[in-house]
Amino acid sequence: MTSDQYGEVLAGPDDWLSIGEVSARTGAAVSALRFYEELGLIASERDGRNQRRYPRHMLRRVALVSVAKRIGIPLQDLREAFADVPLDRPPSHQEWQRASREWRRQLEERRLTIERLEAELTGCIGCGCLSMKACALLNPGDTLAGDGSGARRL
């Protein structure tokens, strides 16, 4: 740690944070941080008293996990998208760019799926049907039932 001109202690990029400090900084519950670590989304090291210590660069990863959860991205998808981003050191700009391109691709696929769902909602969710008139035109005789249960047209 370093100090500013007034003697205030400043956090450095190489400082380690306790699990409580990471929780306070990110808003993620301590139990959530332990769970993310179990999944391999974040990593810590143990100090001499066997307490978790997180490198400061984990704050970015926790923030990404929080955003992903908020918009409904499964944690497994996030784990796959950021599998090549190192946990043991701050990632380089190129590593973040490569991982974010992959995540962007996954998000685009999700967005297109949601748009298709929105379009289908105005007529029929093929077919567990919102409109019997449309169903007679789009799925006469409930032929889609032969394809299996659930929505067949999405």
QUIWO-V474046 format. One record per residue. N is the residue number from 1. RES is the residue in one letter. PSI is psi in whole degrees, 0 to 359 (999 if undefined). Layout:
BEGIN
N	RES	PSI
N	RES	PSI
END
This chain:
BEGIN
1	M	150
2	T	169
3	S	150
4	D	186
5	Q	343
6	Y	4
7	G	2
8	E	137
9	V	128
10	L	141
11	A	137
12	G	161
13	P	340
14	D	4
15	D	151
16	W	146
17	L	144
18	S	166
19	I	325
20	G	321
21	E	319
22	V	318
23	S	314
24	A	320
25	R	326
26	T	341
27	G	359
28	A	137
29	A	151
30	V	317
31	S	324
32	A	318
33	L	318
34	R	318
35	F	315
36	Y	323
37	E	319
38	E	322
39	L	351
40	G	16
41	L	330
42	I	169
43	A	150
44	S	172
45	E	160
46	R	138
47	D	188
48	G	338
49	R	15
50	N	29
51	Q	144
52	R	138
53	R	130
54	Y	134
55	P	149
56	R	329
57	H	348
58	M	339
59	L	321
60	R	317
61	R	318
62	V	320
63	A	318
64	L	319
65	V	317
66	S	316
67	V	315
68	A	314
69	K	317
70	R	327
71	I	11
72	G	19
73	I	125
74	P	141
75	L	328
76	Q	321
77	D	319
78	L	319
79	R	317
80	E	317
81	A	325
82	F	23
83	A	328
84	D	2
85	V	123
86	P	146
87	L	336
88	D	359
89	R	162
90	P	131
91	P	151
92	S	165
93	H	317
94	Q	321
95	E	318
96	W	319
97	Q	316
98	R	314
99	A	320
100	S	329
101	R	317
102	E	316
103	W	320
104	R	320
105	R	315
106	Q	319
107	L	322
108	E	317
109	E	317
110	R	317
111	R	317
112	L	321
113	T	317
114	I	320
115	E	319
116	R	319
117	L	316
118	E	316
119	A	320
120	E	329
121	L	334
122	T	341
123	G	291
124	C	138
125	I	88
126	G	105
127	C	106
128	G	65
129	C	140
130	L	342
131	S	110
132	M	330
133	K	313
134	A	324
135	C	321
136	A	331
137	L	317
138	L	336
139	N	61
140	P	136
141	G	17
142	D	45
143	T	334
144	L	341
145	A	332
146	G	343
147	D	352
148	G	179
149	S	166
150	G	182
151	A	126
152	R	337
153	R	349
154	L	999
END
